[in-house]
Amino acid sequence: MPEKTTMKRNLKFTFRSNIDTIVAYEFYESRRKNLGESFLDELNDCYKSIILNYTTYKIVHKIYRQAVLRKFPFVVLYSVDEKDIVITAVFSTIQNPNKKFK
């Protein structure tokens, strides 16, 4: 069983991760009312899990870790330093996977 992380880190967001989230929210909301809200709810649950267990997620590229959303085809890319968890991107897995690191 994965060990729970004991040191509390601050969650910070890059400009790109904020834009990624807005674009995804607007896309889902345009498809069906409240679907964007469901996306945000799941994303927030993912953030909570990252805060509690940030070391347990798979390293996918050098310093980045990846958390996968359950119901939506998205991953959250983040890095960890001494004080912070930095959300780098909220990436659609339908896109070209090489784009997520650019």
Accessible surface in RSA format (square Angstrom, percent):
REM  Atomic radii and reference values for relative SASA: ProtOr
REM  Chains: A
REM  Algorithm: Lee & Richards
REM  Probe-radius: 1.40
REM  Slices: 20
REM RES _ NUM      All-atoms   Total-Side   Main-Chain    Non-polar    All polar
REM                ABS   REL    ABS   REL    ABS   REL    ABS   REL    ABS   REL
RES MET A   1   225.51 116.8 143.44  94.9  82.07 195.4 116.77  99.3 108.75 144.1
RES PRO A   2    93.85  68.4  72.83  66.4  21.02  76.4  84.32  69.6   9.53  59.2
RES GLU A   3   145.10  83.3 131.02  99.1  14.08  33.5  55.71 107.8  89.39  73.0
RES LYS A   4   122.61  59.8 116.09  71.2   6.52  15.5  86.90  78.2  35.71  38.0
RES THR A   5    32.16  22.9   7.73   7.8  24.43  58.2  13.84  18.6  18.32  27.7
RES THR A   6   133.64  95.1  98.41  99.8  35.23  84.0  74.39  99.9  59.26  89.6
RES MET A   7   117.49  60.8 107.08  70.9  10.41  24.8 103.97  88.4  13.52  17.9
RES LYS A   8   159.77  77.9 133.08  81.7  26.69  63.5 109.07  98.2  50.70  54.0
RES ARG A   9    32.81  13.8  29.84  15.2   2.97   7.1   0.76   1.0  32.05  19.4
RES ASN A  10    88.35  60.9  83.39  80.6   4.97  12.0  15.99  38.5  72.37  69.9
RES LEU A  11    45.81  25.5  20.49  14.7  25.33  63.7  20.49  14.4  25.33  68.2
RES LYS A  12   106.22  51.8 102.76  63.1   3.46   8.2  59.15  53.2  47.07  50.1
RES PHE A  13    84.68  42.4  56.77  35.2  27.91  72.6  57.29  34.7  27.39  78.4
RES THR A  14    43.54  31.0  36.62  37.1   6.92  16.5  43.54  58.5   0.00   0.0
RES PHE A  15   160.90  80.5 150.42  93.2  10.48  27.3 152.84  92.7   8.06  23.1
RES ARG A  16    75.34  31.6  70.46  35.9   4.88  11.6  50.28  68.7  25.06  15.2
RES SER A  17     0.15   0.1   0.13   0.2   0.02   0.1   0.13   0.3   0.02   0.0
RES ASN A  18    68.50  47.2  66.89  64.6   1.61   3.9  16.15  38.9  52.35  50.6
RES ILE A  19    73.43  41.8  73.43  54.7   0.00   0.0  73.43  52.9   0.00   0.0
RES ASP A  20    29.30  20.5  23.78  23.7   5.52  13.1   6.20  14.6  23.10  23.0
RES THR A  21    24.17  17.2  24.17  24.5   0.00   0.0  21.47  28.8   2.70   4.1
RES ILE A  22    88.00  50.1  86.21  64.2   1.80   4.3  88.00  63.4   0.00   0.0
RES VAL A  23    90.90  59.8  88.73  80.3   2.17   5.2  89.59  77.8   1.31   3.6
RES ALA A  24     5.31   4.9   1.16   1.8   4.15   9.4   5.19   7.3   0.12   0.3
RES TYR A  25    57.34  26.8  57.34  32.6   0.00   0.0  36.41  27.4  20.93  25.8
RES GLU A  26   102.45  58.8  96.94  73.3   5.51  13.1  34.67  67.1  67.78  55.3
RES PHE A  27    94.87  47.5  87.86  54.4   7.02  18.3  94.11  57.1   0.76   2.2
RES TYR A  28    23.57  11.0  23.57  13.4   0.00   0.0  16.99  12.8   6.58   8.1
RES GLU A  29    47.03  27.0  36.79  27.8  10.25  24.4  26.37  51.0  20.66  16.9
RES SER A  30    80.84  68.3  40.11  53.5  40.72  93.8  48.39 103.0  32.45  45.5
RES ARG A  31   151.94  63.8 120.79  61.6  31.15  74.2  43.90  60.0 108.04  65.5
RES ARG A  32   152.06  63.8 145.08  74.0   6.99  16.6  65.47  89.5  86.59  52.5
RES LYS A  33   163.17  79.6 145.81  89.5  17.36  41.3 102.67  92.4  60.49  64.4
RES ASN A  34    83.37  57.5  81.65  78.9   1.72   4.1  23.39  56.3  59.98  58.0
RES LEU A  35    31.90  17.8  31.07  22.2   0.83   2.1  31.58  22.2   0.31   0.8
RES GLY A  36     0.00   0.0   0.00   N/A   0.00   0.0   0.00   0.0   0.00   0.0
RES GLU A  37    75.49  43.3  75.49  57.1   0.00   0.0  28.71  55.5  46.79  38.2
RES SER A  38    50.97  43.1  45.48  60.7   5.50  12.7  17.79  37.9  33.19  46.5
RES PHE A  39     0.00   0.0   0.00   0.0   0.00   0.0   0.00   0.0   0.00   0.0
RES LEU A  40    50.02  27.9  49.71  35.6   0.31   0.8  49.71  34.9   0.31   0.8
RES ASP A  41    88.63  62.1  86.66  86.2   1.97   4.7  25.15  59.2  63.48  63.3
RES GLU A  42    20.86  12.0  18.11  13.7   2.75   6.5  20.15  39.0   0.71   0.6
RES LEU A  43     3.09   1.7   3.09   2.2   0.00   0.0   3.09   2.2   0.00   0.0
RES ASN A  44    74.26  51.2  73.48  71.0   0.78   1.9  14.52  35.0  59.73  57.7
RES ASP A  45    86.24  60.4  80.14  79.8   6.10  14.4  26.16  61.6  60.09  59.9
RES CYS A  46    12.96   9.8   6.29   7.0   6.67  15.7   9.84  24.9   3.12   3.4
RES TYR A  47    19.29   9.0  19.29  11.0   0.00   0.0  17.32  13.0   1.97   2.4
RES LYS A  48   126.18  61.6 124.29  76.3   1.89   4.5  78.97  71.1  47.22  50.3
RES SER A  49    34.33  29.0  30.46  40.6   3.87   8.9  22.17  47.2  12.16  17.0
RES ILE A  50     0.00   0.0   0.00   0.0   0.00   0.0   0.00   0.0   0.00   0.0
RES ILE A  51    43.51  24.8  36.92  27.5   6.60  15.9  36.92  26.6   6.60  17.9
RES LEU A  52    96.78  53.9  94.81  67.8   1.97   5.0  96.10  67.5   0.68   1.8
RES ASN A  53    29.53  20.4  29.53  28.5   0.00   0.0   5.45  13.1  24.08  23.3
RES TYR A  54     7.80   3.6   7.80   4.4   0.00   0.0   3.30   2.5   4.50   5.5
RES THR A  55    71.31  50.7  57.37  58.2  13.93  33.2  44.09  59.2  27.21  41.1
RES THR A  56    57.26  40.7  22.02  22.3  35.24  84.0  21.50  28.9  35.76  54.1
RES TYR A  57    51.92  24.2  48.44  27.6   3.48   9.0  35.95  27.0  15.97  19.7
RES LYS A  58   151.82  74.1 138.33  84.9  13.49  32.1  92.63  83.4  59.19  63.0
RES ILE A  59    93.80  53.4  74.72  55.7  19.08  46.0  74.72  53.8  19.08  51.8
RES VAL A  60    44.05  29.0  13.01  11.8  31.04  74.8  18.94  16.5  25.11  68.1
RES HIS A  61    68.20  37.3  63.33  44.0   4.86  12.4  38.07  39.2  30.13  35.1
RES LYS A  62   170.31  83.1 134.10  82.3  36.21  86.2  94.16  84.8  76.15  81.1
RES ILE A  63   118.09  67.2 104.05  77.5  14.03  33.8 110.36  79.5   7.73  21.0
RES TYR A  64    54.38  25.4  54.38  30.9   0.00   0.0  17.34  13.0  37.03  45.7
RES ARG A  65    48.04  20.2  48.04  24.5   0.00   0.0   1.38   1.9  46.67  28.3
RES GLN A  66    35.19  19.7  29.75  21.7   5.44  13.0   0.40   0.8  34.79  26.4
RES ALA A  67     0.46   0.4   0.37   0.6   0.08   0.2   0.46   0.6   0.00   0.0
RES VAL A  68    96.57  63.5  76.13  68.9  20.44  49.2  76.13  66.1  20.44  55.4
RES LEU A  69     5.97   3.3   0.00   0.0   5.97  15.0   1.41   1.0   4.56  12.3
RES ARG A  70   224.16  94.1 185.74  94.7  38.43  91.5  67.59  92.4 156.58  94.9
RES LYS A  71   176.28  86.0 141.12  86.6  35.16  83.7  92.59  83.3  83.69  89.1
RES PHE A  72    19.49   9.8  14.87   9.2   4.62  12.0  16.51  10.0   2.98   8.5
RES PRO A  73    52.01  37.9  41.03  37.4  10.98  39.9  51.47  42.5   0.54   3.4
RES PHE A  74    17.18   8.6  16.74  10.4   0.45   1.2  16.74  10.1   0.45   1.3
RES VAL A  75     3.37   2.2   3.37   3.1   0.00   0.0   3.37   2.9   0.00   0.0
RES VAL A  76     0.00   0.0   0.00   0.0   0.00   0.0   0.00   0.0   0.00   0.0
RES LEU A  77     0.99   0.6   0.99   0.7   0.00   0.0   0.99   0.7   0.00   0.0
RES TYR A  78     0.00   0.0   0.00   0.0   0.00   0.0   0.00   0.0   0.00   0.0
RES SER A  79    17.78  15.0  17.62  23.5   0.16   0.4   3.71   7.9  14.07  19.7
RES VAL A  80    49.95  32.9  18.25  16.5  31.69  76.4  19.11  16.6  30.84  83.7
RES ASP A  81    62.21  43.6  53.79  53.5   8.42  19.9  33.39  78.6  28.82  28.7
RES GLU A  82   142.90  82.0 130.10  98.4  12.80  30.5  65.21 126.1  77.69  63.4
RES LYS A  83   143.24  69.9 137.70  84.5   5.55  13.2  83.99  75.6  59.26  63.1
RES ASP A  84    12.05   8.4  12.05  12.0   0.00   0.0   0.00   0.0  12.05  12.0
RES ILE A  85     0.00   0.0   0.00   0.0   0.00   0.0   0.00   0.0   0.00   0.0
RES VAL A  86    38.15  25.1  38.15  34.5   0.00   0.0  38.15  33.2   0.00   0.0
RES ILE A  87     0.00   0.0   0.00   0.0   0.00   0.0   0.00   0.0   0.00   0.0
RES THR A  88    27.49  19.6  27.37  27.7   0.12   0.3  24.77  33.3   2.72   4.1
RES ALA A  89     0.00   0.0   0.00   0.0   0.00   0.0   0.00   0.0   0.00   0.0
RES VAL A  90     3.60   2.4   0.00   0.0   3.60   8.7   0.00   0.0   3.60   9.8
RES PHE A  91     6.14   3.1   4.85   3.0   1.29   3.4   6.14   3.7   0.00   0.0
RES SER A  92    12.91  10.9  12.46  16.6   0.45   1.0   6.47  13.8   6.44   9.0
RES THR A  93    72.04  51.2  46.60  47.2  25.43  60.6  38.73  52.0  33.31  50.4
RES ILE A  94   141.80  80.7 113.08  84.2  28.72  69.2 119.17  85.8  22.63  61.4
RES GLN A  95    80.18  44.8  69.40  50.7  10.78  25.7  27.61  58.8  52.58  39.9
RES ASN A  96    80.37  55.4  66.48  64.2  13.89  33.4  26.33  63.4  54.04  52.2
RES PRO A  97    84.56  61.6  83.09  75.7   1.47   5.3  83.32  68.8   1.24   7.7
RES ASN A  98   102.10  70.4  97.10  93.8   5.00  12.0  16.48  39.7  85.62  82.8
RES LYS A  99   107.80  52.6 104.70  64.2   3.09   7.4  58.10  52.3  49.70  52.9
RES LYS A 100    29.42  14.4  27.10  16.6   2.31   5.5   5.71   5.1  23.71  25.3
RES PHE A 101    65.32  32.7  31.57  19.6  33.75  87.8  36.97  22.4  28.35  81.1
RES LYS A 102   182.44  89.0 131.62  80.8  50.82 121.0 117.52 105.8  64.92  69.2
END  Absolute sums over single chains surface
CHAIN  1 A     6879.3       5864.4       1014.9       4012.4       2866.9
END  Absolute sums over all chains
TOTAL          6879.3       5864.4       1014.9       4012.4       2866.9
